[in-house]
Amino acid sequence: MNFDRRKFLCKTAHAALGASVYSALGNLQLVHAAAGGYSFSDYKALVCIFLYGGNDAFNMVVPTDNAHYAQYQTVRPKVALAQNTLLALNAPGSGAGSPGDGGTYGFHPAMTDLQTLFNQASSPVAIVANVGTLVQPVTKSQYQNGTAALPPQLFSHNDQQAYWQSSPPSNAPITGWGGRICDLIASANTSTLPMLNSLAGEDAFIRGDSGNNYIMNAGDAATIDIPDSWDTNPNNLKSVFDALRAAGTQANALERTYANQINHSVNTAAQINAAINATGMPKFDSFFPNISSSDVDRQLSTVAKLIWAANNGVAGYTGQKRQVFFVSTGGFDTHDRQLPIQPVLLGTLSRSMAGFYRALNSAGLASKATAFTASDFGRTLSCNDDGTDHGWGSHHLVVGGAVAGGRFYGDNASYTGTAAMPSLALSKSNPNDAGYGQIIPTTSVDQYAATLAGWFGLSASDLALIFPNLTNFSVKNLGFV
């Protein structure tokens, strides 16, 4: 077998990064455990599904009643979906849980799996309306007059990804709200295994102060495997590598740190992979029909396996009471050809999120995990020929057995006096339109994330630490979990 040394070095660096992000200074988790004081008798997991590129949620959740559909079709004539193809959603017609504008709505025609779940009794699917990055509530006049505090670099992919994941990105060095949650709640787990697992690389969401986080592949944890036969020389690479990481043999502090990191990575990967392949593991892959071609399917199937392992006494994976997972998928930057592209993107997302719920539900674990979407930003309500441009506010999906589903949520009191969808009118008559089709968010990332963190078990005082701008919003908990 011909081994590639360059690939080996990349793989070794990846595995070491998983360990270094996880616990670069060894026992900092104990410091946070002493400070946090959290202890739980139950198990809960948060699963962030990041949609890179900026999802056009105005074609994901679309009005079906004639009056609102006419507004929608008028403002985006070249990307509007046919009214008779929309998948009707049986949300309340008025009051709490309704869209709030007197209209009715449906999912994109490719989202049959989530429509089925949304419409069933005890629905596990909620829609959170018009969420976006905000420092404080912003009206159209404040935005246009330049009198409101605004997030930096609106409409920029990288900057808004950072804001969504860190909220706000002004902390230095940057930490994400997923990482900060794990910092404060570290004492909940008696296991030394990572509380936060990213199956989608290293991004702002997973960064914390204590570093109790781990980067792995979509289907397993990265391992380091060097065959004895790689080199014919007696001092072959495997022997050198084993000597470098041999415990207690390094005189230099940097060498000892390297050895500790690599050994920790090897041991952690072995425990995670053993949990994924544990005896008695349900056939979760069968709930993900695109698992051979869809990275998000592979990621969510792996997350389901780890949740099952944490709840079923799998040796080496016990002591997990709280876990956070970060998965992602891309391709949502639909500047053109949106109509042929979106059915693939939203169809996969719908099947994946529904598959995740159904997989856990089959094992009696659906109420223990809450999956939620996030994205750079929404798209413009107006269209750009056969696509859409970078926007601001967007609708998001929350799925899980603990979700009060079949309902719409949000904080749009300035427009309708109730939790509601934003206006779809043309710009001049639209109180939510910043001026070029970018819809001003009426629900902040802080409110959305704090609601999830509150369900996770964080105290009100710790929510204020994680989301310092939360104090600027009167509604602290949106109530969807």
N, C-alpha and C positions, 0 to 999 in steps of 0.2 A: 504494500500500500504506500502511495506517495504522499507524504505529509508536507504541508505548506507552512514554513516557519512564520511568514508574515501573518497568516490567519491565526496561527497559534498565539502570537504576541497580541493581536487584537482581542482574541478571546480571553486571554489572561487579564488584559487591562479591563475588559468588560466585567469579568468576574470580580476582580479586585475593587472596581468602582462600586459594584453592588455592596461589597462589604464596607468600603470606606464611607459611602453615603449612610450605610446602616449604623455604624458606630465608630467613628474615626478616633474618638478618644476613650473608648472602652467602657467606662462606668458612668457616663453622664446620665444614662437612663435612671440610675439610682438616685442621682441628685434631683431630677425632675419628679421621680416617684415620691420622694420625701416632701417636695414642695407641693405637688398636686393633690395628694391625698384621696384620689379616686379609687373606689372599689365597687364592683358590680357583681351581682349573682347571675345576671343574664348575659346573653351574647348579642352583639349588634355589629353590623358591617355597613359602611358607606362605600358606594361604588361610583366614582366619577367617570363619566363617559364623555371625553372631550372631542368635539366635532371641529377639527382644524379646517380653517378656511373661511368660516362664517356662514352658518346655515341659514338659508332663506326660509324662515318659519312662516312667512306670509303665504307660502305655497304648501306648507306642512299642515297648517290649521286655517281653513278657508271658510268664509261665510256661505251658507246654503240657502238662506231666505232671500227672496227676490230683491228686496231693497238694499241690503248690505252687499249682496253679490254684484249688483249693478255698479256700486261704488268701486268694488274690487276690480271688476272687469274694465272699468273706465280708466282707472289709474295705472293698470299694467296690462294693456291690451295684447302685447306680444308674448307674455309668459303666463297669462291667466289659464287656469285649468277649466275644462268644461264643467258646467254646473252639475250635469247629470252623472258625472263620474265620481263625485265626491262621496266619501264614506261617512254617513250621518252619525253624529255623536249625540247620545241621549242624556245630555246634561240638563239640570234644572232650567226651566224657561225663564225664571225670575228669582230674585232674592239671592241668598247665599249659594255659591257654587255655580251660578249662572254666568254666561259671558258678560252680563251686566249692561249690554247695549240693546237688549230686546231682540237680538238676532239669534239665529241658530248656526251651528258650525259643523264642519266635517273634516276628516283627515284626508290627506293626499291619497289618491286611489291605490297607491302601492302599499299602503300601511294597514292591510287587512288584519294582521295579527294583533296590533295594538288597538284597532277599532273593536275587535271582539272582546278584548280584555276591558276596555274602557266602558263598554255597554253592558257588561255582565253584572249581576247582583254582587254586592261587596267588591266593587271594582278596585283593582290595584293600580290604576293609571290616573294621574292628575296632570292637568295642563296649567303651568304657571305663566301668566300673560305678561308680555312686554318687559322682560327683565334685561338689565344692562348695567354697565359701569356708571356709578354716580357717586359724587362726594356728598351731595345733599339733593333734595327734591328740586327739579328744574322745570320751569314753565317755558313756553315758546317765547314769550316776550323777554324773559330773563336771558335766554340763550341768544336771541337775536340782538339784544342790547348790550351783551357782554357783561352783565351784572351778576352772573352765577359762577360759583366755583365749579370747575369742570375737571374731569379726569384728563391726564396729559395725553397728547397725541391721539385724539379720537380718530377712528377710522383706519388706524394703522394696525396691520396684522400682529406684528411682534409686540407692540406696546399694549394692545388690548388683550392679547393672550395673557401677558404678564399681569395685567390688572385683574382679569377674571380669576386667575389662579392665585394671586397674592392678596389682593383686596385690602389695603391699597399697595401699590408697588413702591411706596416711598421709603419702606424700611430697608436698611442697608447693613449687612448684605441681605439681599432679597430672600424672604421666606414665603412659603405658600400657606394658605389657610388649612390645607390638609396636613402639612407638616406641623403647623402650630397647634392644631387640635391634638395631634399625637404627642407633642411635647407636654402639653398640660394634662393629658389623661394617661400618661405612661404607667402610672401606678396601678391601673386597672388590670394589666396583664402581669401574671407571675412568670410567664415564659420570657426567655431572653431572645426569642425569635422576633423578627421585625414586626412592628404594628402596622406599618404602611408599606405596601408592596406596589411598585409600578411595573406594569407589564407593557409599558409603552415608552420606555426611555426616561431620561432625566429632564424634568421640566420644573417650573417654579412651584407648582402645586405640592410637590412632595418634599420640598426643602423645609427643614425645621432647624431649630437651634441645637438640639441634642443629637440630631441625625439618626433617629430610630427608624430608618427607612431603607428599603432594599429594592434594587433594580433587577428585574429578571426578564426572561424571554416570554413570548406570548403563550408558550405551551409548557415551559419548565424553567428551572433556574440554571444559569450558565455554569458549566463545570469545566475543570481543567483536567485533561486526560493526555498523558504523554506515554506512548508505548515504549517498552524497554528496547525494542528493535529499531527505534527511530535512527540512532547513530550506531555505527559499528565500533567506534572508539570506546574503550572502557570508560573514559570520562565523558559519557554521552550526556545529552541535554537533560534527560530524566534524572540522572544522578546529580548533576549540578543543581537542577531545580529543587530536588529533595533536600540537598545540603543547605541551600539558601533558606529554606523554610523550616529546617529542623529546630524544634523548640529548645531554647536555652543555650544555643551555641554561638550566638552573634555577640561580638564585643561592641559593635557600633550601634548607637540608638536608632539610626535610620534603618539599619539592617533588621533590628529586632521589630521595629514597627512594620516593616514590609512583611516579615515572616508572620507576625500576628495577624495582619490583615488578610494575607493569602490563606492562612490556616482557618481563620474565621469564615472566610468566604467558602472554602471547601466544605466545612462542617455545616454551614447554614444551607448551602445548596443541596447537600445530601439529605438534610431534614425536610426541606421543602419538596424535593422530588419524591422522597419516600411517602410524604403525605398525599401528593398528587396521585401516586400509584398504589395507595393503601388497599389492602385486602378488604373486600366488601364494598368498594367504591361503586356507587350507582353508575349506570351508563349515561352520564350527563351529555356526552358528545351527541347522542341521538336527538337531543332537543335543539341542535344547531345545524340545520340542513346545509348551510354554506361553509361548514368548518374547514373543508379542504381548500377553499379559496378565499375565505374571509378572515382577515386578521382579527377583527373585533369579535367574531364568533369564537376563535381560538382563545382569545383573552378572557372572554366571559365564561367559557366552559372551564378554564383553569381556575378562575375565581370561584365558581360554584364548587369545584372539587376542594379547594382550600377551606371554604366555609363549611363544607360537610366534614372535613377532617377535624376542624377546630371544635365541632359540635359532637363528634362521635368517638372521642377518646383515643385518637390515633397516636400511637407511641411516638414520642419526639415532637408532637405538635399540640400538646395540651397546654393549658394555662392561658389561652387566648380568649379574652372576654370582649375586646374591642379590636376591630381591624378596619383599615381604610385601604381601598384599592383604586389605582389610577389606570384606566384603559383609554384608548383613543382610536379614532379613524379619521381619514382625511378626504380631500377632494371637493370640499363644499364651497370653494371660491368660484362660483358660477357666473363669471362675467359674460359668458356666451353659452349657447347650446344648453340652456338650463332645462328646457322641457325634456330632452332625451337623457340628460345626466341625472336629474333628481330622482326618477323612479328607481334607479339602481341604488343610489345613496340611501333614500328614505325607506325603500323596501328592505334593504339589508339591516338598517337600524331597527326597523319595526320587528323583523323576525328575530334579531339578536336580543333585543330587550325583552320581548315576549318569551323567547326561548330561555333566557336567564331566569325569569320569574317562574316559568313552568317547570324548569329543572329543579329549582329549590322547592317549589310547591310539592313536587312528586316525592320529596324526601322530608316533608313536614317542616321546611326551613324558610318558607317564603316571608314570614313576618320578621325574620332576623336580619334581612338585608334590604337596603333602600338604594336603588340605582337612579342616577339623575344625569341629565345632559348639561353640558356647558359648551360654549363656543366663543370664538374671537369677538363676534358681534352679529347682529342680524344683517339682512340685506336692505337695500332701499325699497320702499314701497313702489316707487316708480321703476320702470324697467329701462334697461340699456340695450336697445334693439332686442336681441333674443336672450338677454341675460339681465343681471342686476348688479348694482355696485355695492361698495362697502357701506353698511348702515350702522345702526346703534342698537336700539331695543330689539328683542326677539322673544319668541315663546319657547318654553322649555318643558321637558317631559320628566316626570318622576314616577318610578315604578317600584312596587314592593308590597308585601303583605300588610305592612303597617300603614300604608298610604290610604288616606280618605279619598278614594278615587271617584271617577265618573263626574268630576266637577272641575270648574275653572277657579283659579286663584290669582291674586295680584293686589296691587295697591294703587288703584287709579281713581281715587276719590276726587282729585282735582278736575277730572273730566266728567264722570257720571255720578259721583256720589256713592259709588259702590265698587267692589272689586270687579274689574272688567277688562275687556279687550280695548285696544286703542282705536281711534277713528281711522277709517280707510278712505276718507274724503280726499279730494284734490288739495294740494298744498295750502293755498290761501285760506281755505275754510277749515283746515284741519288743525285743531289745537295741539296735536301731538307731533306734527311735522316740523322739523327744525328749519325747513325751507327748501331742501333739495331731495325730499323723499326719505331722509334719515329720520326714523321715528324716535322721538325722545323717550327713553325708558321711564316708566312710571313705577316700576319695582326694581329695587337695587340688588346688585349681586350680594351685598351685605345682608339684606333681608332674606333672600333666597338661601344663602349659605348658613346664616344663623338659625333658620328654621330647621335645617338638617342637623346642625351641630347640637341644637337643643334636644332633638329626638335622640341623638347619640348619647346624651347624658351630661353635657357640659352645663355648668352653673351660669346664671345670668352675669355674674361678675367676670367670669372667664370669657364669656361671649364678647363682652366689652373689650377685653384685652386682645382677642383675636381679630375683631372687626371694629376698629376704633371709630369708623364713621357711622356705625349703627345708631349711635345716639342722635344723629341728625334726622332720623326717620321715626315717625310716631308709631308705626306698626313694626314691632320687633319680631313677631312670629306670624307667618302667613297661614298656619293651621293645616297644611296639607299632610302632615304626619303627626 
